[in-house]
Amino acid sequence: MSVRRWGAGPELVWIHGLGESATSFDPIATRPELAGYTHVLPDLPGYGRSAWHDAPRSLDALADRLAGWLGARPAAALIGHPMGGVIATLIAERAPVRAVVDIDGNLSSGDCTFSAQAAAYSAVAFAAGGFAAMRDAVFARAASEPPLRGYHAAMVYACPEVFHAHAAELVAMSAREDLPRRLAALRAPALFVAGVPGGVCARSRALLAEVGARWIGIEPAGHWVYLDQPDRFTEQVAAFLAGA
């Protein structure tokens, strides 16, 4: 993997979402409220500047690889955005971590926006033209939705086969609706941060409440809550990490 690091202190590992790369976190990981950590920002296999050829096609296999990679060092805190939040949960089920922050990660089918679009194609059709059509649609919206500018740029560097495989698995996992329970059951302290009203759906927020998961809603915000409300996001996350 391509990995960037800066800072000093306990490791805070940032895990990006479907089709993105670690650069998506640059505006927030550099905030002074989150100083005091060694920030670790990998491009997951198949995304950004990391290799495509041996990228795990399943999220469980990816979590296994990341858990092994992290296991050689002192326990880190994990912070992940959509797919990255799911992966952070999977890692924390496998290996000791200091804390987990899940930013608007998939919890139920209503959260599957880009993943559902990709999964609607066969793997062959997605690679042949579906991915290009998705990128064009994202670009068309980017002028009025600034977070999509960065998303479109990152999609250009994503492996179509990896994107499709991960998207299909996210759709299947979300349909089971067991991710809120798994997040709440982690041994490490865990916080879910939802963008309200434009992030995870109302069903997902209700599931978090039902299982007693620790979560906060930041509003008004959408899926990229840390871009929409950076001050409130960093205040909440910094306080949680300090307590954890």
C-alpha positions in Angstrom: 0.0 0.0 0.0 0.9 3.6 -0.5 0.9 5.1 3.1 1.5 8.6 4.3 2.4 9.5 7.9 2.9 12.6 9.9 2.8 13.8 13.5 3.9 12.2 16.8 2.0 10.2 19.4 -0.4 7.2 19.3 -1.3 6.2 15.8 -4.6 7.3 14.3 -5.3 5.3 11.1 -7.6 6.9 8.5 -9.5 4.4 6.3 -11.1 5.8 3.2 -14.3 4.8 1.5 -15.4 3.1 -1.7 -13.7 4.6 -4.7 -11.8 7.2 -2.6 -8.2 7.5 -1.5 -6.5 8.8 1.7 -6.3 12.3 0.2 -10.0 12.6 1.0 -9.0 13.1 4.7 -6.4 15.8 4.1 -8.8 18.7 5.0 -9.6 17.2 8.4 -6.6 15.1 9.5 -4.4 18.3 9.5 -6.7 20.1 11.9 -4.9 21.3 15.1 -7.6 19.8 17.3 -6.3 16.4 16.1 -2.7 17.1 16.9 -0.9 14.7 19.2 -1.3 11.7 17.0 0.8 10.0 14.4 -1.6 10.2 11.4 -1.4 7.1 9.2 -3.2 7.5 5.8 -3.1 4.4 3.6 -4.5 4.2 0.1 -6.3 0.8 0.3 -5.2 -1.9 -2.2 -6.9 -1.2 -5.5 -7.4 2.5 -4.8 -5.4 5.7 -5.1 -1.6 5.1 -5.5 -1.7 1.5 -4.2 -1.3 -1.6 -6.3 -4.2 -3.1 -8.1 -2.9 -6.6 -9.0 -3.2 -8.2 -5.6 -6.0 -6.2 -4.0 -8.4 -8.3 -1.9 -11.8 -8.5 -3.5 -13.6 -9.3 -0.3 -13.9 -6.9 2.7 -13.1 -9.7 5.1 -9.9 -10.5 3.2 -9.0 -6.8 3.2 -9.7 -6.6 7.0 -7.5 -9.6 7.5 -4.7 -8.0 5.6 -5.0 -4.7 7.5 -5.3 -6.4 10.9 -2.0 -8.2 10.1 -0.4 -5.0 9.0 -1.5 -3.1 12.1 -0.7 -6.0 14.5 3.0 -5.5 14.3 2.7 -2.1 16.1 1.1 -0.7 19.3 -2.7 -0.6 19.1 -4.0 2.2 17.0 -7.2 4.2 16.9 -9.1 3.7 13.6 -11.3 6.3 11.9 -13.1 5.3 8.7 -15.5 6.9 6.3 -18.4 4.8 4.8 -16.7 1.6 3.6 -13.8 2.6 5.8 -16.1 2.6 8.8 -17.2 -0.9 8.0 -13.6 -2.0 7.6 -12.7 -0.4 10.9 -15.3 -2.5 12.6 -14.1 -5.7 10.9 -10.5 -4.9 11.9 -11.5 -4.3 15.5 -13.3 -7.7 15.6 -9.9 -9.3 14.6 -7.2 -7.3 16.5 -6.8 -5.0 19.5 -7.4 -1.3 18.7 -7.5 1.7 20.9 -10.8 3.1 19.5 -13.0 3.1 16.4 -14.7 6.2 14.8 -17.1 5.2 12.1 -18.0 8.2 10.0 -21.4 7.6 8.2 -20.5 4.0 7.4 -23.0 1.6 5.8 -25.5 0.2 8.3 -28.7 -0.6 6.2 -29.7 -0.8 2.6 -30.8 2.9 2.6 -27.1 3.9 3.0 -26.1 2.2 -0.3 -25.9 5.0 -2.7 -22.8 4.6 -4.9 -22.4 1.0 -3.9 -25.9 0.1 -5.0 -25.4 1.9 -8.4 -22.3 -0.2 -9.0 -23.8 -3.5 -7.8 -26.7 -3.1 -10.2 -24.2 -3.9 -13.0 -22.6 -7.2 -13.6 -18.8 -7.2 -13.0 -18.1 -7.4 -16.7 -20.6 -4.6 -17.6 -19.3 -2.4 -14.8 -15.7 -2.6 -16.1 -16.8 -2.2 -19.7 -18.7 1.0 -19.2 -20.7 1.2 -16.0 -17.9 2.7 -14.0 -17.3 5.4 -16.6 -21.0 6.2 -16.5 -20.9 6.5 -12.8 -17.9 8.8 -12.9 -19.7 11.0 -15.5 -22.8 11.2 -13.3 -20.7 12.2 -10.3 -18.9 14.9 -12.4 -22.2 16.3 -13.5 -23.2 16.9 -9.9 -19.8 18.2 -8.7 -20.4 21.8 -9.5 -23.3 22.1 -7.1 -22.0 19.5 -4.5 -18.3 20.3 -3.7 -17.5 17.0 -1.9 -18.1 15.2 -5.2 -15.2 17.0 -6.9 -12.8 15.1 -4.7 -14.8 11.9 -5.1 -14.7 12.1 -8.9 -11.0 12.7 -8.9 -10.4 9.7 -6.7 -12.7 7.4 -8.7 -10.4 7.9 -11.7 -7.6 6.0 -9.8 -9.8 3.1 -8.5 -9.6 -0.3 -10.0 -13.1 -1.1 -11.5 -13.0 -4.8 -10.5 -12.1 -4.0 -6.9 -14.7 -1.2 -6.7 -17.4 -3.5 -8.0 -16.6 -6.4 -5.7 -16.5 -4.1 -2.7 -19.7 -2.4 -3.7 -21.5 -5.7 -4.1 -20.4 -6.8 -0.6 -21.3 -3.5 1.0 -24.9 -3.9 -0.4 -25.1 -7.5 0.9 -23.7 -6.6 4.4 -26.0 -3.5 4.7 -29.1 -5.6 3.8 -28.4 -7.9 6.8 -28.6 -4.9 9.2 -26.1 -6.5 11.7 -23.4 -3.9 11.4 -24.9 -1.6 14.1 -24.9 -4.6 16.6 -21.4 -5.5 15.6 -20.2 -1.9 16.2 -21.8 -1.8 19.6 -20.3 -5.1 20.6 -16.7 -4.1 19.9 -14.3 -4.4 22.9 -12.8 -1.1 22.0 -14.6 2.2 22.5 -16.6 3.0 19.4 -18.3 6.2 18.1 -20.6 6.5 15.1 -20.7 10.0 13.5 -23.8 10.6 11.3 -24.4 13.4 8.9 -28.0 14.6 9.4 -30.1 14.8 7.4 -28.1 13.8 4.3 -25.9 11.0 5.6 -27.0 7.5 6.8 -30.7 7.0 6.5 -33.3 7.3 9.4 -33.5 3.5 9.5 -29.8 3.3 10.2 -30.0 5.9 13.0 -32.8 4.0 14.6 -30.8 0.7 14.5 -27.9 2.4 16.3 -30.3 3.6 19.0 -31.9 0.1 19.3 -28.6 -1.7 19.9 -27.3 1.0 22.3 -24.4 2.0 20.1 -22.7 5.3 20.9 -23.5 7.8 18.2 -23.9 11.4 17.4 -25.7 13.3 14.6 -24.1 16.5 13.3 -26.4 18.7 11.3 -27.0 20.1 8.9 -24.6 17.8 7.1 -24.5 15.1 4.4 -22.4 12.1 3.7 -19.1 13.9 4.0 -19.9 15.3 7.4 -16.3 16.2 8.2 -16.3 18.5 5.2 -19.7 20.0 5.8 -19.2 20.7 9.5 -15.4 20.5 10.2 -15.4 22.4 13.5 -18.1 20.4 15.1 -16.7 17.2 13.7 -13.2 17.7 15.1 -14.5 18.9 18.4 -16.6 15.8 18.9 -14.0 13.3 17.6 -11.1 14.9 19.5 -13.0 14.7 22.7 -14.0 11.0 22.1 -10.4 10.0 21.3 -9.1 11.8 24.3 -11.5 9.9 26.5 -10.8 6.6 24.8 
